[in-house]
């Protein structure tokens, strides 16, 4: 993946972060992400993020579970292995309700968890760059992606004026990559060869 340049601003209070997010968006800078130690109500609207469609995916997974359960049981009891049990019909819908409900809930829950992990890029052996070690402790970290037209020094000054107490520039991969966190990856430097 290609490496990109980011300007990282750290804030110590969410009441300072909200106006800073609005100022940065009004100035036209592209906010890559904001990392907070806890969920901040209204931050997604301040960032201009759209509503999640995870509930729609959950509904689709639930309907799939209902269809699979009813289809499988009706096919088994009417076509594949029809049994005459006390003269009852081959399609006893009230008897299918518990299994249908459990399959609906199971497929909806598992599907939403897997979809959430995919959207958040969470998986074993997947690494992402950490812009600040204290982002999940007590700092609110705003990461702004630099483009070819971005003046980094002006952006650093802009973030400092907006209330950031620590502003730095980092070069990192913007996506995720496979690897583990148990070993620090050190880049190999080109050393001059002695002839």
N, C-alpha and C positions, 0 to 999 in steps of 0.2 A: 504494500500500500504506500501511497505517497505521503510524505511528511508535510505538515502544514504548520504555519506559525500562529500562535495564539497569545493574546494578552490576557493575563489572569489577574483579577482583582479580588482581594479578600475583604470581607465586611464582618464586623463584629455584632451587628444588630439587624434584625429583619426590618425594623422601622427605617433604617438607612438604606437597606437593599431595595425596597419597593420603589422609592423615588428614583434611585439610580437606574433600575431596570427601565423605568418609563423614560428617563432622560436618554439612555443609550439607544432605545428604540426610536425615539423622536429624532435623534441625531443621525439615524440611518445605518448604524453599525449592526452586523449580524451576530446575534448572541448564539453561541454554540450550545451552551447549557448553563444551568445554575445548579450548584450542588449545595444542599442544606443538611444540617444535622438532624432535622426532623421535618415532618410534612408541614409546609407553610400554606395556609388557606388563601386562595386567590392568586397564588404565584403563577399558576398555569394560565390564567386569564391575562395577567400582566405581561407574560411572555408572548401572548398571542397564539397559544397552542389551541388546536381544535379539540372538541370533546372526543373522548375515546369511543371506539366502536366495539369494545370488548363485550359489552352486553348483547350486541347484535350477534357476535360470534357465538356467545353462550346459548342464545336462542336457537341458532342454526345447529349447534352440536346437540342440543336437547331434542329438537325435532328429528335429527338423525337417529338418536338413541331410541326415540319412540317408534320410528318407522322400522328400525332394525329389529326391535323386540317383537312388535306386532307381526311384522312380515315373517320372521323366523318361526314364531310359535304357530301362526296360522298355516304356514307351509308344512310344518312338521305334522300338525294334528289333522290337516285336511287332505294332504297329498302324499307326503312321504311315509307316514306311519299312522294312518287313521285307526283308532281303536273305538270300539263301542263300549263305553263305560256306563253301565246302568241306563242305557237308552238316552244319555245326554247328547246334546249336539256336538259336532266336531269342532265348532268354533265357540267355546264358552267365554265370551268376552269378560264377564266379571272375574273369572278365575285368572285372567291374564293381567289384571290391573296391577297387582304388587310387583310382578317382574318387569312390567312396562315402566312403572314409576322408578324402580331402582336402576334400570338401564338408562333411562332419561337423565337421572341425576348423575350417574357415574360418567356417562359420555360428556355431559355438559361440564362437569367439574374438571375432569382430566383434560378435555379440549381447551378450556379457558386457561388452565395452568400452563399447558404447553404453548399456547398462543402468547400468554404474558411473558414467558421466558424467551420466546423468539423475538418479540417486539423489544424487550429490554436487553437483548443479547446476553442472556444469562445461560451458561452451560458449564459443565466441567471443562477445565483446561482452557477456558477463554479468558484472555487478559484484555484490560483496557488501561489506558494511561491515566494515572492519578495526578490531577493538577495540583492538589494540595493535600498534605498528609492530615491536616486537621479539618478537612471538609466534612467529615462525619462526626467530628468531636464538638467543636464550638465555633467554627467559622462558616460563613456563608460565602461561597466562591462563585464568582461570575466569570465565565470563559467566553471571550469574544474572538471569533475567527478573523484573521487578517486576510485581506485580499491584496491584489496587486496595487490598488489605489489607496490602501490604508496607510496613513502616516502614523507609525508606531509611537513616536514620541508625543504627538498630539493626543493620541488615544490614551496613553499612560497618564498624561496630565489631566485629561478629561475624567478618567476614573478616579484619580486622586481628588479632584474637585467635587466629584459626586459622593465622596465619603469613604472610599476604599483606603484602608490603612496600609495595605501592602499590595503593590502592583509589580508584576514581573512578566517577562516574555519567555514563552516556552515553545520549543519545536517538538511536535509529537505526531504520531499517527492518529488520525481522527476516528478510525474505526476500531475494530477488535481484531485480535489475532490469537492463534493457538499458542499455549505456553503455560508455565506454572509460575507462581510467585515465590517458590521456595529458594530460588537462586536469582541473584541480581544479574541481569544481562549487561555485559560490558561490551561496548563497541570496540572492534579491533582498529587500532590506529596504524596508519602507514608509517613504518619506521624506515629511516634512510638505510640503504644497504651499503655495507662497507666493501669496497672492491679490493 
